[in-house]
Amino acid sequence: MALMRRYRSTKIIATLGPATDNKESIRALFDSGIDVFRFNFSHGTQADHQARFDAIREIEAETGRPIAIMSDLQGPKLRVGTFADGPIELVAGRRFRLDLDPAPGDIKRVSLPHREIFEAISAGTELLLDDGKIRLKVTKSGPDFAETKVINGGPLSERKGVNVPNVTLPLSALSDKDRGDLRYALDMGTDWVALSFVQRPEDVAEARRLIGGRAAILIKLEKPAAIEHLQELVEMSDAVMVARGDLGVELPPEKVPTLQKRIIRLCRSLGKPVVVATQMLDSMVQAPTPTRAEASDVATAVFDSADAVMLSAETAAGDYPIESVEMMDRIVQEVEASEIYRSIIDASHDAPEPTVSDAITLAARQVAETINAACIVTFTTSGSTTLRASRERPAVPQMCITTSMATARRLAMAWGVHAVHMEEESRFSAVVTRAVELARQQELAQPGDKIVITAGVPMGTPGSTNVLRIERVK
C-alpha cells in the first residue's frame, strides 16, 4: 500500500472534467500530487460526478490515503437572453435596453430574465456583460427594464453572463438547481460544499441549515458585496476560496492582489483553511509550460501562506492536466524550500488565544523546532486541534491521527497536515505507542528521531487538547 506522503505543506486542488474523466486519469492526478478533487456542478451531470466519486473512493482504498472531495455548486447565474439574428455589436455611446420581454433581442435590446436585478439597480449603476468585456451604465430603470448607455462596446452573443458590481442583489446563493445538486452531493458523501455567489452572512446560515453537519462549508469570495461582511463570513465558514477570476471582473484588477493578501491573513488568524483559485496556470490549458508570470502567481500564494492552490480548466479540460499538477507541485516545493519562505512564515505568527488548547499547540511548535523533532502528531476528533496546529505553520511535518474518516478527509485541505485514520483507542499510553508506530510507518520519522505529541485526556473529547509529550522513535 503506497504511503503517498507529500513533500510540501501547501495542498493542491484539481478540478475534474472531460480531460480527466476516468479512474486512470484521476489516479495519475493523485500520484502527481493532488490532495483534493473538485467537482464543478456548473458542468456535467450528477451521474458524471457519481462516477468520479466512486473512482476516487476506490483510489483512496487502494492507497490508504484520505482524499477530500469538494462539490462546487454553480450558484445563481445571471445571463442575457437570445438574439434573433446571432451576435450583435454594441458601440460605445449608443443606447441599449435590457428588459423582461422573452422575445429574441437585436441591436437595440435583449431580454434579461432576472427581475431581482431591476429591483436592485438605479440610474448610475454599472452592468458588466461577458466577464466584464462590455460595460453599460444605467440611465433609467423600472421594475421590468433598464435603459443603458454603452461605455465599452464589443460583440455580444446570447446567454452571456451579467455582473452587477457594488450592488447586493436580493438573491439566495442557492438556486433551485443548487438545492438539488446539494442534496445529491450530500447523499453521495461529499466532504466539502463550495458555495458560489456568497454576498452576506444569511447565505452561509441558509447553507449550514440545509447541510446539517454532513459536510464542511467553503465559501467562495467572488462578489465585492461579500468583502463588506468579510470577518463575519470567514467566522461562519469552515474554509474560504479567493476566486480571483470573478472578483477581478467586478473589482478593478489592481485591487485584487492586496485583497487576496488581506483574505489569506484573516483566514490564517482565524484558523480557517484558505484556497487561492482561478487562472493560476491558465496558459497550460493549451501549452506544456506556464508563463513566468503564472509561476510567480502560484509562488505568491504560497509565500502568502495559503493552505491550498487550485487548478480549474488546466485539469478539467486542458491538454496537459498531469503536467499542470507536476508544475504546480514543483513551484510549491521550490518556494517552501527557500529561506525567504521560512522567514516570512516565522514573522507572521498570530498571538494565541488564552486557552489551554492554544497554549499547548503553540508550545508544540516551539518544542518541535527547539529539539529538532521529526514531526508533530496531533490527535483529533473534530479536526479543531489539527487546524490550530496548522495555523502555527510549524517547520516540521504534522501528522493528524483521527478516529473519524470524515475528519481525515476534510483535513486534506489544511496546510501541512498528513491525516491518518485509526480505530478508537481509549488509553493514552496506547495512543502514544500508536503515534510512534504510525510516524515511522508513514515515513515521517525514523528510529532515533524525536516526535512531539499533543492530545486531549480523557481521549475522544473534542476540543480538549491538554497534553504535550515528547517521544523517541524506536
Secondary structure, 3 states (H helix, E strand, C coil): CCCCCCCCCCEEEEEECHHHCCHHHHHHHHHHCCCEEEEECCCCCHHHHHHHHHHHHHHHHHHCCCCEEEEECCCCCCECCCECCCCEEECCCCEEEEECCCCCECCCEEECCCHHHHHHCCCCCEEEECCCCEEEEEEEEECCEEEEEEEECEEECCCCEEECCCCCCCCCCCCHHHHHHHHHHHHHCCCEEEECCCCCHHHHHHHHHHHCCCCEEEEEECCHHHHCCHHHHHHHCCEEEEEHHHHHHHCCHHHHHHHHHHHHHHHHHHCCCEEEECCCCHHHHCCCCCCHHHHHHHHHHHHCCCCEEEECHHHHCCCCHHHHHHHHHHHHHHHHCCHHHHHHHHCCCCCCCCCHHHHHHHHHHHHHHHCCCCEEEEEECCCHHHHHHHHCCCCCCEEEEECCHHHHHHHHHCCCEEEEECCCCCCHHHHHHHHHHHHHHCCCCCCCCEEEEEECCCCCCCCCCCEEEEEECC
